[in-house]
């Protein structure tokens, strides 16, 4: 039992230390270089119901994005902000990059983190800052009333 606990502790430490490691260039998809595509849609408002609460949703755009998730914040609906605003349809916020920013060799020198509704980043490297294009990053609020889709969103890493 002592060995099992030790091995588990080492595995946990190794996973923790690798949690912010970015994928290698061989793991990236070609579409990562493409800018997001967005077009206005003429779709009627609809009601989404989650756990007995109705949310009116008015689609305005069809949005397609291939990007690298560099930070995320899962929402359980119990934080002060989400609880007060009854924002339980919101599953997660994903901080996503694409284009030259996603493949920059200095990307590992940039730190990313999510606030309640924000995607934040910083670096102390002038070279990394010059390679970082602020128009190639977005904070995406994912909402869904579909339990299967909500589970898939929660599995994003």
ChimeraX commands (.cxc) that place a marker at each C-alpha (Angstrom):
marker #1 position 0.00,0.00,0.00 radius 0.5
marker #1 position 2.88,2.33,0.81 radius 0.5
marker #1 position 4.28,1.88,-2.73 radius 0.5
marker #1 position 0.89,2.51,-4.32 radius 0.5
marker #1 position 0.53,5.77,-2.39 radius 0.5
marker #1 position 4.05,6.83,-3.38 radius 0.5
marker #1 position 3.51,6.04,-7.07 radius 0.5
marker #1 position 0.17,7.87,-7.03 radius 0.5
marker #1 position 1.80,10.91,-5.40 radius 0.5
marker #1 position 4.57,10.95,-8.04 radius 0.5
marker #1 position 2.09,10.57,-10.89 radius 0.5
marker #1 position -0.03,13.39,-9.47 radius 0.5
marker #1 position 3.04,15.63,-9.19 radius 0.5
marker #1 position 4.10,14.83,-12.77 radius 0.5
marker #1 position 0.60,15.64,-14.09 radius 0.5
marker #1 position 0.52,18.89,-12.11 radius 0.5
marker #1 position 3.89,19.97,-13.51 radius 0.5
marker #1 position 2.75,19.22,-17.09 radius 0.5
marker #1 position -0.68,20.89,-16.80 radius 0.5
marker #1 position 0.36,24.01,-18.75 radius 0.5
marker #1 position 2.58,22.28,-21.33 radius 0.5
marker #1 position 1.60,23.21,-24.88 radius 0.5
marker #1 position 1.43,20.58,-27.63 radius 0.5
marker #1 position 4.37,20.12,-29.99 radius 0.5
marker #1 position 4.18,21.31,-33.59 radius 0.5
marker #1 position 3.47,17.75,-34.78 radius 0.5
marker #1 position 0.22,17.71,-32.76 radius 0.5
marker #1 position -1.17,20.91,-34.32 radius 0.5
marker #1 position -3.77,20.88,-37.07 radius 0.5
marker #1 position -3.33,22.87,-40.28 radius 0.5
marker #1 position -6.61,24.76,-39.76 radius 0.5
marker #1 position -5.07,26.33,-36.65 radius 0.5
marker #1 position -3.54,28.96,-38.92 radius 0.5
marker #1 position -6.96,30.05,-40.23 radius 0.5
marker #1 position -8.76,33.05,-38.77 radius 0.5
marker #1 position -12.23,32.41,-37.29 radius 0.5
marker #1 position -15.10,32.64,-39.75 radius 0.5
marker #1 position -18.21,34.51,-38.75 radius 0.5
marker #1 position -21.34,35.39,-40.65 radius 0.5
marker #1 position -24.58,37.04,-39.63 radius 0.5
marker #1 position -27.60,34.75,-39.44 radius 0.5
marker #1 position -31.29,35.47,-39.51 radius 0.5
marker #1 position -32.44,32.97,-36.90 radius 0.5
marker #1 position -35.41,33.38,-34.62 radius 0.5
marker #1 position -35.04,33.75,-30.90 radius 0.5
marker #1 position -35.63,30.53,-28.96 radius 0.5
marker #1 position -35.92,29.44,-25.36 radius 0.5
marker #1 position -33.37,27.12,-23.78 radius 0.5
marker #1 position -34.30,25.54,-20.48 radius 0.5
marker #1 position -31.73,24.39,-17.99 radius 0.5
marker #1 position -32.74,23.00,-14.61 radius 0.5
marker #1 position -36.16,24.63,-14.68 radius 0.5
marker #1 position -34.98,28.09,-15.73 radius 0.5
marker #1 position -35.79,29.52,-19.17 radius 0.5
marker #1 position -33.16,31.49,-21.09 radius 0.5
marker #1 position -34.06,33.51,-24.18 radius 0.5
marker #1 position -31.39,33.08,-26.84 radius 0.5
marker #1 position -31.14,35.30,-29.90 radius 0.5
marker #1 position -28.58,33.90,-32.37 radius 0.5
marker #1 position -26.81,36.63,-34.31 radius 0.5
marker #1 position -23.82,34.91,-35.92 radius 0.5
marker #1 position -22.63,31.54,-37.13 radius 0.5
marker #1 position -19.10,31.24,-35.78 radius 0.5
marker #1 position -16.48,28.67,-36.78 radius 0.5
marker #1 position -13.14,28.60,-34.99 radius 0.5
marker #1 position -10.25,26.17,-35.03 radius 0.5
marker #1 position -7.89,27.13,-32.27 radius 0.5
marker #1 position -5.74,26.04,-29.37 radius 0.5
marker #1 position -7.26,26.26,-25.90 radius 0.5
marker #1 position -4.61,27.92,-23.73 radius 0.5
marker #1 position -6.76,28.52,-20.67 radius 0.5
marker #1 position -10.24,27.67,-19.50 radius 0.5
marker #1 position -12.65,28.26,-16.69 radius 0.5
marker #1 position -15.39,25.74,-16.02 radius 0.5
marker #1 position -18.59,27.13,-14.53 radius 0.5
marker #1 position -20.66,25.24,-12.03 radius 0.5
marker #1 position -23.10,28.11,-11.57 radius 0.5
marker #1 position -22.26,28.47,-7.90 radius 0.5
marker #1 position -19.73,31.30,-8.06 radius 0.5
marker #1 position -21.04,34.59,-6.73 radius 0.5
marker #1 position -21.31,36.25,-10.15 radius 0.5
marker #1 position -22.98,33.31,-11.88 radius 0.5
marker #1 position -25.25,32.57,-8.95 radius 0.5
marker #1 position -26.46,36.19,-8.63 radius 0.5
marker #1 position -27.13,36.55,-12.35 radius 0.5
marker #1 position -28.71,33.08,-12.67 radius 0.5
marker #1 position -26.11,32.36,-15.35 radius 0.5
marker #1 position -26.37,28.56,-15.25 radius 0.5
marker #1 position -26.55,28.00,-19.01 radius 0.5
marker #1 position -22.90,29.08,-19.30 radius 0.5
marker #1 position -20.77,25.91,-19.16 radius 0.5
marker #1 position -17.26,27.28,-19.64 radius 0.5
marker #1 position -15.08,30.11,-20.89 radius 0.5
marker #1 position -12.31,29.05,-23.25 radius 0.5
marker #1 position -9.34,31.25,-24.01 radius 0.5
marker #1 position -8.36,30.30,-27.57 radius 0.5
marker #1 position -5.51,31.35,-29.88 radius 0.5
marker #1 position -4.96,30.68,-33.58 radius 0.5
marker #1 position -2.84,31.84,-36.51 radius 0.5
marker #1 position 0.81,32.75,-36.16 radius 0.5
marker #1 position 0.32,33.32,-32.43 radius 0.5
marker #1 position -0.55,29.63,-31.91 radius 0.5
marker #1 position 2.61,28.41,-33.64 radius 0.5
marker #1 position 5.04,31.05,-32.38 radius 0.5
marker #1 position 8.18,29.42,-30.96 radius 0.5
marker #1 position 8.01,31.84,-28.02 radius 0.5
marker #1 position 4.45,30.89,-27.02 radius 0.5
marker #1 position 5.65,28.95,-23.97 radius 0.5
marker #1 position 6.91,32.26,-22.57 radius 0.5
marker #1 position 3.34,33.63,-22.42 radius 0.5
marker #1 position 1.12,32.89,-19.42 radius 0.5
marker #1 position -2.66,32.59,-19.85 radius 0.5
marker #1 position -5.46,32.51,-17.29 radius 0.5
marker #1 position -9.19,33.11,-17.16 radius 0.5
marker #1 position -11.08,35.46,-14.90 radius 0.5
marker #1 position -14.83,35.15,-14.41 radius 0.5
marker #1 position -15.56,36.58,-17.88 radius 0.5
marker #1 position -12.08,37.34,-19.21 radius 0.5
marker #1 position -9.07,35.78,-20.90 radius 0.5
marker #1 position -5.81,37.23,-19.61 radius 0.5
marker #1 position -2.23,36.88,-20.77 radius 0.5
marker #1 position 1.20,38.26,-19.93 radius 0.5
marker #1 position 4.86,37.79,-20.70 radius 0.5
marker #1 position 8.08,39.43,-19.61 radius 0.5
marker #1 position 9.75,38.46,-22.88 radius 0.5
marker #1 position 10.01,41.21,-25.51 radius 0.5
marker #1 position 10.53,38.56,-28.19 radius 0.5
marker #1 position 7.36,36.68,-27.14 radius 0.5
marker #1 position 5.40,39.92,-27.03 radius 0.5
marker #1 position 6.50,40.85,-30.57 radius 0.5
marker #1 position 5.37,37.41,-31.83 radius 0.5
marker #1 position 2.00,37.69,-30.06 radius 0.5
marker #1 position -0.83,39.05,-32.20 radius 0.5
marker #1 position -3.64,40.37,-30.01 radius 0.5
marker #1 position -6.13,39.89,-32.86 radius 0.5
marker #1 position -5.48,36.11,-32.72 radius 0.5
marker #1 position -6.94,35.45,-29.28 radius 0.5
marker #1 position -10.51,35.25,-28.04 radius 0.5
marker #1 position -12.50,34.44,-24.93 radius 0.5
marker #1 position -15.37,32.13,-25.85 radius 0.5
marker #1 position -18.37,31.70,-23.55 radius 0.5
marker #1 position -19.91,28.31,-24.25 radius 0.5
marker #1 position -23.58,27.85,-23.41 radius 0.5
marker #1 position -25.76,24.80,-23.88 radius 0.5
marker #1 position -28.88,23.15,-22.54 radius 0.5
marker #1 position -27.88,19.77,-24.00 radius 0.5
marker #1 position -26.51,17.50,-21.21 radius 0.5
marker #1 position -24.33,15.52,-23.63 radius 0.5
marker #1 position -22.79,18.67,-25.12 radius 0.5
marker #1 position -22.28,20.13,-21.63 radius 0.5
marker #1 position -20.36,16.98,-20.64 radius 0.5
marker #1 position -18.20,17.21,-23.77 radius 0.5
marker #1 position -17.41,20.87,-23.03 radius 0.5
marker #1 position -16.42,19.92,-19.47 radius 0.5
marker #1 position -13.91,17.42,-20.91 radius 0.5
marker #1 position -11.99,20.12,-22.83 radius 0.5
marker #1 position -8.40,20.44,-21.69 radius 0.5
marker link #1:1,2 radius 0.2
marker link #1:2,3 radius 0.2
marker link #1:3,4 radius 0.2
marker link #1:4,5 radius 0.2
marker link #1:5,6 radius 0.2
marker link #1:6,7 radius 0.2
marker link #1:7,8 radius 0.2
marker link #1:8,9 radius 0.2
marker link #1:9,10 radius 0.2
marker link #1:10,11 radius 0.2
marker link #1:11,12 radius 0.2
marker link #1:12,13 radius 0.2
marker link #1:13,14 radius 0.2
marker link #1:14,15 radius 0.2
marker link #1:15,16 radius 0.2
marker link #1:16,17 radius 0.2
marker link #1:17,18 radius 0.2
marker link #1:18,19 radius 0.2
marker link #1:19,20 radius 0.2
marker link #1:20,21 radius 0.2
marker link #1:21,22 radius 0.2
marker link #1:22,23 radius 0.2
marker link #1:23,24 radius 0.2
marker link #1:24,25 radius 0.2
marker link #1:25,26 radius 0.2
marker link #1:26,27 radius 0.2
marker link #1:27,28 radius 0.2
marker link #1:28,29 radius 0.2
marker link #1:29,30 radius 0.2
marker link #1:30,31 radius 0.2
marker link #1:31,32 radius 0.2
marker link #1:32,33 radius 0.2
marker link #1:33,34 radius 0.2
marker link #1:34,35 radius 0.2
marker link #1:35,36 radius 0.2
marker link #1:36,37 radius 0.2
marker link #1:37,38 radius 0.2
marker link #1:38,39 radius 0.2
marker link #1:39,40 radius 0.2
marker link #1:40,41 radius 0.2
marker link #1:41,42 radius 0.2
marker link #1:42,43 radius 0.2
marker link #1:43,44 radius 0.2
marker link #1:44,45 radius 0.2
marker link #1:45,46 radius 0.2
marker link #1:46,47 radius 0.2
marker link #1:47,48 radius 0.2
marker link #1:48,49 radius 0.2
marker link #1:49,50 radius 0.2
marker link #1:50,51 radius 0.2
marker link #1:51,52 radius 0.2
marker link #1:52,53 radius 0.2
marker link #1:53,54 radius 0.2
marker link #1:54,55 radius 0.2
marker link #1:55,56 radius 0.2
marker link #1:56,57 radius 0.2
marker link #1:57,58 radius 0.2
marker link #1:58,59 radius 0.2
marker link #1:59,60 radius 0.2
marker link #1:60,61 radius 0.2
marker link #1:61,62 radius 0.2
marker link #1:62,63 radius 0.2
marker link #1:63,64 radius 0.2
marker link #1:64,65 radius 0.2
marker link #1:65,66 radius 0.2
marker link #1:66,67 radius 0.2
marker link #1:67,68 radius 0.2
marker link #1:68,69 radius 0.2
marker link #1:69,70 radius 0.2
marker link #1:70,71 radius 0.2
marker link #1:71,72 radius 0.2
marker link #1:72,73 radius 0.2
marker link #1:73,74 radius 0.2
marker link #1:74,75 radius 0.2
marker link #1:75,76 radius 0.2
marker link #1:76,77 radius 0.2
marker link #1:77,78 radius 0.2
marker link #1:78,79 radius 0.2
marker link #1:79,80 radius 0.2
marker link #1:80,81 radius 0.2
marker link #1:81,82 radius 0.2
marker link #1:82,83 radius 0.2
marker link #1:83,84 radius 0.2
marker link #1:84,85 radius 0.2
marker link #1:85,86 radius 0.2
marker link #1:86,87 radius 0.2
marker link #1:87,88 radius 0.2
marker link #1:88,89 radius 0.2
marker link #1:89,90 radius 0.2
marker link #1:90,91 radius 0.2
marker link #1:91,92 radius 0.2
marker link #1:92,93 radius 0.2
marker link #1:93,94 radius 0.2
marker link #1:94,95 radius 0.2
marker link #1:95,96 radius 0.2
marker link #1:96,97 radius 0.2
marker link #1:97,98 radius 0.2
marker link #1:98,99 radius 0.2
marker link #1:99,100 radius 0.2
marker link #1:100,101 radius 0.2
marker link #1:101,102 radius 0.2
marker link #1:102,103 radius 0.2
marker link #1:103,104 radius 0.2
marker link #1:104,105 radius 0.2
marker link #1:105,106 radius 0.2
marker link #1:106,107 radius 0.2
marker link #1:107,108 radius 0.2
marker link #1:108,109 radius 0.2
marker link #1:109,110 radius 0.2
marker link #1:110,111 radius 0.2
marker link #1:111,112 radius 0.2
marker link #1:112,113 radius 0.2
marker link #1:113,114 radius 0.2
marker link #1:114,115 radius 0.2
marker link #1:115,116 radius 0.2
marker link #1:116,117 radius 0.2
marker link #1:117,118 radius 0.2
marker link #1:118,119 radius 0.2
marker link #1:119,120 radius 0.2
marker link #1:120,121 radius 0.2
marker link #1:121,122 radius 0.2
marker link #1:122,123 radius 0.2
marker link #1:123,124 radius 0.2
marker link #1:124,125 radius 0.2
marker link #1:125,126 radius 0.2
marker link #1:126,127 radius 0.2
marker link #1:127,128 radius 0.2
marker link #1:128,129 radius 0.2
marker link #1:129,130 radius 0.2
marker link #1:130,131 radius 0.2
marker link #1:131,132 radius 0.2
marker link #1:132,133 radius 0.2
marker link #1:133,134 radius 0.2
marker link #1:134,135 radius 0.2
marker link #1:135,136 radius 0.2
marker link #1:136,137 radius 0.2
marker link #1:137,138 radius 0.2
marker link #1:138,139 radius 0.2
marker link #1:139,140 radius 0.2
marker link #1:140,141 radius 0.2
marker link #1:141,142 radius 0.2
marker link #1:142,143 radius 0.2
marker link #1:143,144 radius 0.2
marker link #1:144,145 radius 0.2
marker link #1:145,146 radius 0.2
marker link #1:146,147 radius 0.2
marker link #1:147,148 radius 0.2
marker link #1:148,149 radius 0.2
marker link #1:149,150 radius 0.2
marker link #1:150,151 radius 0.2
marker link #1:151,152 radius 0.2
marker link #1:152,153 radius 0.2
marker link #1:153,154 radius 0.2
marker link #1:154,155 radius 0.2
marker link #1:155,156 radius 0.2
marker link #1:156,157 radius 0.2
view
